[in-house]
Amino acid sequence: MSWIRRRTHAEPPAGRLPDLEFLALVQASLEEYAPGVTQGTELKGNSLSSPHGWVVAVAPPQHGGDQHYDVVALPDVSVPTDVPCFVDCVVAMAEDPRRAADAWVHTAGACMLELLDRHGRFADHAGPGDARGIPGWYAIASGAVGIGLDSAENRRLQSAVVDANILHRIADSFTADLEPLSFNGIKVFYGGQPGAMVAEVRINGERHEAASAAMAALGLPGPTAFTTVRYYALLLPVPADGGEPEFPSTRLGLAHHHDAAHGHAGQSDPEHLGVDLALPHLIAELSAEERKQRVRVDTGSLMIADGVGNFLKARLPIQLTDGRTVVHRAWFYLSAQVIDEFTARLRNGTLTGYRFTGLLCNAVGPWGEELLRAPVVLGGQQVDENGCISSPEVIESGHPLLSKVLHERWPAPFVLGEGRSE
C-alpha cells in the first residue's frame, strides 16, 4: 500500500468537520487512551504527526456521507518510498464526531499503538497457529467496541462478536487477497436495526464481498435495538522460516511505561509521573487460554470477563513530598449495576459530577497487595468544550491504608524505588 502525499484542499461539506478539527479529536482520544503518546505531536495539513515517526491522516472522502471519515495510519514514515499504511473508515453516529474519533482510537488506533509498543497493552497478539489466529499471518487485534441505544445490547453483541472468532473462522474467504509483502488492515463491522443487520468485512479500506458473505453466514444474533459493533485487526506476513514478522522501526515514544511482568517503572516526565498497569489482578492470574475464553470486552479502559467481573481503568494519584504527583492508571472492579450506570452516562454525556464505587484490583507501588480489594469512590470526570472526557479518578477510600496513600505526601525514593536495589 502507498499513501498519496499530495491532495487538493477543498472546503468540507456542510456539517462535516474539517480534517484538522477531526484529527484534534483523534489526538485528544489517543491521549486519553494512552497518556503521553501525543506529546510533541503536530496538527498540520491533513495529518497528526508524531516526532517519533508515526502519522495519522484523513484521506480524501471515497464513499459515505458528510459524517464519514477515512482515516489512514502510517506507523513509520521514515521508509523512503511507498510508506506502509492501513486504512479505516468511521462514521459520526448521531452527528457526533468525537464518537467517531473514539471508535477509531479504540480499534484501528489501538492496533497502531500495539504495533509500535508490542507489550500487549493495547491489543491482542495471535500467531498463525493460535486458536484466534489466521493461518499464514501474525495478527494484532483490538477489542470490540459497541455503540447503540441500549448498553446491555451493546455488551451482548460485543460478546457475541468476540465469541464468534470471526476472522479465524472465515479466513479461507479472504487470505488469498491479502497483500503479501506488507501488513493488511481489516475492519469487522456488525450493526443496524433489529432484523436488518449489516455484516461487513473491509480489507485495506475496501469491502470484501466474499468475507462479508462468509461473516453473514455465521448467524450472529440480532439486537433488540439499534446496535453497532466493530473491531480491527492488523495482519502481518510471517517469514518463510516461521520467525517473527517484520515490525516497524518506530516506537511509541511514551515518556513512561510499566512492565506488568516485572513491575518496574521506566523513565517518566519529572512533573507528572505515571504507571500504567496492564491488567486487573484477577485477569493477570488467568492463563493466556483462559483470558481468550473469558474476556468478552476489552477496550483498553473497560474489560468484562465471564465469571471474573467488570473492570474499569482509572487514575490513582499519589502526592510526593517534592511537589510531584505519581498517577497510577489502575484497574477497579465494578458491580454490574454500577458499570451499566457508568456506560449509560458515558453515552448520554452526564458523567460530570457522577461518583461511583468499586474495588482496587491491582497491587500498587511499595504497598503491593496490601491495597488489593480496597474499596474506593471514583469520580472526577470532566467534559471539556470539545466534548473530551477525562478519565475517572479515585476520590476517596474507606480502606485505612489507601486513604493514607491518597491524602498524605510520600518521599519519592519510597514510592518510585529510586536508589533501591532490585
N, C-alpha and C positions, 0 to 999 in steps of 0.2 A: 504494500500500500504506500501511497505517497500523498502528501498534503500540498495543495496548491498554495503557494506562499503569497501570491498577489490576488487581490479581489477588488471588485468595483464597489465603492462605497455608495450606498443608496439609502434613502430615508426608509426607516422601518415602517411596516404597515401600521395603520391606526390601531391602537390597543395593544401593540406589541412593544416590549421594552427594547431599547437599543442594545446592541451586543454588549457594550461595556457595562451597562446597568445590570444586565442579567449575569454577567461574569462577576460583578461585585457581590451578587447574592451567592454565587458559587464560592467565591473567596470566603465570605462570611461562614457559609455552611462547612467548608473544609476546615476552617479554623476551629469551629465548634466541635467538629468530629475528631480532629487530630490537632490539639493545641500546639502552636508553634510552627505548623507546617507551612503557613503562608508568610512567615517572616521574610521580609525582603522582596516579596512578590510585587510585580508591577502590572497595572492595567493599562494597556495601550493598544490602539487599533481595534482589533477584534480578539485580543488574546490576554490571558492571565499568565504571566511568565515568572518562573522561579529562578533565582540566581544559581540554583543547584542543577538546572538543565532540563526541567520538565515544564511543559506548557499545556494549558487548556484553552481552546479556542471555540468560537461559534462559527460554524460553516454557513455559507450562503444557503437559504432555505431550498430544499429539494422537493419536499412534499409536506402536506399538512397545512393547517390554518395559521392564523396570526399567533396563536398561543403555543406553537410548535417550535422547538429549538433543537437544531442538530449540533451536538457537542462533540468536539474532536479532542482526544487526549494524545499528546506526544510525549512519551516518557523520557526521551533522550534526544534533544535537538543538537547534540554535538556530532551526530552522524553526518558525514559530509554530504551525502546525497540520499534521496528517497527516504526521508526520515520516517521510521516506522510509527504508525499511529493506529488508534482504533476509534470507532465512531459509535455514538449512541444518540437516540432521539428521545426527548422528554416533552410532555405536554403539561401546560399550566392548568391543572384541574381547577374548576370554578374561577378561572382567570386569576389564579394566584401563582405568580412566577416563582415565589420562594419555595412553594411545594415542588415545583419542577426542579429547582436547583438542589433541594434536599434529596429528591428522588435520584438525581444523577450522582450526587456525592455518595449516597449510601449503597449504590450498586456499582455502576461503572467506575465512579471515583474511588470507591473502596478497593476495587481491583487494581487501579493505577497505584494507589498508595501501597498496597501489598506487593505489587510487582517491584517497587523500589525499596521496600522495607524488608520483606521476606522473613518476618518473625511470627506470622500467623495472627497478628493483632487486628488486621482489618478485613481479612477474607480467608477462606479455607484453601488448602492445597490438596490436590489429589493426583497421584501418579497414574499412568495408563492402566495399571493392573488393579487399582483400588476399586472398592465397591461403588464409589460415586465418580469414578474416573472415566475417561474417554480413551478407548484403545488407540495407541499410537501417539497420544498427546499428553502433555502435562497441563493440568487445569488449575487456575486460580479463580474461585467462585465466591461471589458476595452472598450475603444473606438475602432473604426475600423480604421485600417491602410491600405492605398493603396500604392502600388508600381507598376509602369508601365511606358510606353513610353510617355504618354500624361497626364499632370497634370489635365486637365479638365475631362478626362475619369476616372482618379483616384478618383476625388471628386464625380463624378456622380455615380460610382459603390459603393463607400463608403456610400453615401447617400442611395442608393438602398438597400444595405445590412442592414443598420441600420433600415430603414423604414420597412423592411420585418419582423422584430421582430422574427427572425428565431427560436431561441431556445424555445420561448414561443409557437409558432405555431406547432412545431414538437415534443413537449415534450413527447407525448404518444409513440413515436417511440423509446425512449432511457431510460426513467426514471426507468424502471424495471431492467435495467442492471447496475445501479449505485451502487457503494459500499456504504452500508447503514450506516457505523459507522464512516466514515471519509469524508473529503472533496474530491470532484471529479473535475479534471481539464478537461475542454472541449475547444477544438480549433475549430473554424469555419473558413473554407477556401473556397474562391471562386476565381478562376483565370484561366488564359490561353489566348489562341488566339481567335479572333472572330470566332464563330461557333464551337469552341472546348473547351468550358469552363468546368472546373472540380469543382464540388460541393462536399465538403468533411467535415465530422464531425469526429473528433478524440476524444475519451474519454479515459482519463488516458494514452495517448500516442498511442492508437490503433485505427485504422479506424473502425468506427461503420457503418456497411453496411446499416442497416435499417434507421438510422438517416441521412446518406448521401443520400440515395434514396429519403427520405422524403424532404430533402432540395432541391434536384434537381427538385422535382415535384412542387416546389413553383413558378417556372417560372421566376426567376430573369432575368433582362435584360442583354444582352450581350454587350461587348465593341466594339469599332471600331479599337482598337489597343491593343496589349498585355497589360494586366492589372491583378493584383492580389490584393485581399482584404482579410484581416484576422482580427479576434478579438478573445478574450479569455474570458472564464468565469470560476469562481470557484463556485461550488455548495456545500453548507454546509447543513448537515441534520438538520431539525427543530425538536426540542424536542417534545415529545408527548403532553406536556402541552401548546404547541404553543408559548413558550417563545423564548428568544434569542438563537441563535446557540452557540455552544462552540467554542470560538476563541482561538488561540494560546496564551500562556502566555508571549511570547516575544513581544517587541515593536520595532519600528524602531530605536529609539535612536538618532533621529535627534537633532542636537545641538539647533535648533530653530524651532518653528512652529508658525503659525499665525491662531488664531481662527477667521474665517471670520464672524461669527455671532456676536462677541462682539468686535473684533478689538483689542484684547490685544496681545502684543508680549511676548513670553516666553524668557527663558534664551538663550543667544547666545554666540558664540565664541567672546571673547573680542577683537580680532584683526580684525575680518571681520564679522560684524553683517548682518543679513538678515531677511526680512519679505516676506513671500510668500503669495500673495493674491490669494484666491482660484478661484474666478470667476470675469469676467468683470462686471462692474456695471449694464449694461443693461441686462445681463443674470441673475444676482442675483435678479433683480426685478421681474423676472418671477416666477410664481408658479411652484411647482415641476412637475405638469402635463404639463404645457406649455413648460418647459425645455425638457421633454421627446419628445414632439411633434416637437419642433423647432430645437433642437440641432442635427445636422446630422453628424458632425465630431467632435470628442473630443479626441485628443492625449495627453492631459495634457499640451502641449505648443502651440497647434493650435486648434481653435474652430471655427466652421462655423454653424450659426444658421439661418434658414429661416426667412426672414422678420426682422431680427435683425442686422446681419452683420458678418464680418470675423474678428477674433481676434487672435493676436499672443502674447505670453508671452515673455517679455524681461526684461533686468536689468535696474534699475533706481538707479544710485549711488548717495549717499548724503554724503558729507565730513563733519566730525566733527572737532571741534577745538582741540580735544585731539589727532588728527592724525589718528583716526579710520575711517572706512567707513561703512555706512549703505547701504546695497543693497536691495532695494525693487524689488521683482520679480512681476511685474505688467503686466496688460493686455493692449493692444493697438489695436484700430480699424484700419484695413487696407482696402483700396478700393479693389474691385475685381481685377483690373489691377495690383495693387501692389502685392497682395498675389499670383497671377499667376506667376509674375516675381520672387518672392521670392522662391516659390516651384520649379520653373524651375532651378534656380541657385543652390538650395539645391541639386537637383537631379544630375546636371552635374558638381558640385564641383567648382562653380565660385562665391561663396559668399564673399570671401575675398575682402575687399575694397568696397563692394557694400553698398550704402546708400539709404534709402527709407523713406517715410514719413508716419505718422499715427497720431492718436489722443489718448491721455491717457484716459483709460476707468476705472480708479479706483480713489477713494478718498484716498490720500496718506498722512500718517503721521499727524502732527499737522495742516497742511494746509487744510486737508479734501477736501470738494467738490469744493473749490476754484480752484483746479487743474483739475477737470473733463473737458474733451474735449479739453485740452490744446494741440496744435499742436506740434509735435516732429519730429526730424530727428533721425532715428535709423541706426545703423551700427556696425562696430567694430568686426564682426565675423572673427575668425581666424581658419584656418585648420592646426593642428599640424602634425608632422611627422608620427603620427599613423592614420591620417585621422579623428581625433576627431574634431568636430566643436563646438566652443564656442557659448554661447547664444548671441543674438543681445543685444545692449546696447543703451540707449538714449545718443546721442552725443550733441545735442543742441535743443533749443526750441525758437520759436518766441514769446511765451507767457511770459510777463514780470515777473510774479511771479515764474513760473517754471524755467526760465533762471536763476533767482536769486538763487533758490533752488539748481540748478546744479553747479553753479560756485562760490558760497560763502561757507564758513565754518560755521557750526552751533553748538551751545552748546549741548552736549549730553543730559542733562536733558530736554531740549526743544523738541528734536527730539524723544527721547525714552520714555519720560514721567516719567523719574526717579525722585522719590520724590514727584510726584504729586498725589493727591487723585483721585480715580476713580469716 
